C-alpha cells in the first residue's frame, strides 16, 4: 500500500511540474511544436499535447524517485507501512510473492507499451504543422513502430555507450534501420524524450527479469525489520 501511495504521489508531483513546464513554454512561445498544436485547437492536437504531458510527467516522477533514493535520510524512519509490508512478505509463500511481483512488473511493461502506442497514434493524428516541426508525416502504425524502435535503440545506446559510435551504430542499426531525422530543435528534444522513456522501459524489463533477485533481497530486508506485531523498542 505504501508503494502505491508513493507512486501516486510521485505521479501527481510529476504531473503538476509537467503542466507548469508546458504552460510556461506555451506562454513564452518557446516551442514551435506547442505553438502549432495550440494554433489549431482540435481533439487530435489536444490529445497529442496531453500524451506529451503524460510522458514528461512520468519522466519527472522517475527523476524525483531517483533523487529520493540518491539522497535518503541518514537515519531512515521505519514506519507502520514498512512493518506491515515486511510482515506480509514473511507470511506469504514464495510462489505467492513472486506471482504478485511478476504481475505488478508485467502491468508496468504493458503500461509502457500503451503509452508508446498512444504517442504514435496521437502523433499521426496531430495537425500537419505540428508534425513538420518534429519528424514530418508518419502513419499510425509507422509512428507507433518507429517510436518504440527508437526508444529501445536509445536505451541500448545508453547502456552500451562505451563501445563507441561506430560499433554502437552497428548494434542499434539492427533495431532501427533508418533513424528518425528531426526537422527542428523541437524534434531533437522530442527524440531525446523518446529515448529516455525507452531507457525507463528497458530498466522495467530488466527489473521484471530480475524478479527472483528482488524477492530474495526483499525477504532478507523484511527479516531484519520488526513486524507490525513486534514494534521496535523505544530508544
PyMOL commands that set and color helices and strands:
alter all, ss='L'
color gray80, all
select helices_A, chain A and resi 2-28+32-39+43-70+80-91+94-125+128-132+140-159+161-163+165-172+185-209+211-223
alter helices_A, ss='H'
color red, helices_A
deselect
rebuild
show_as cartoon
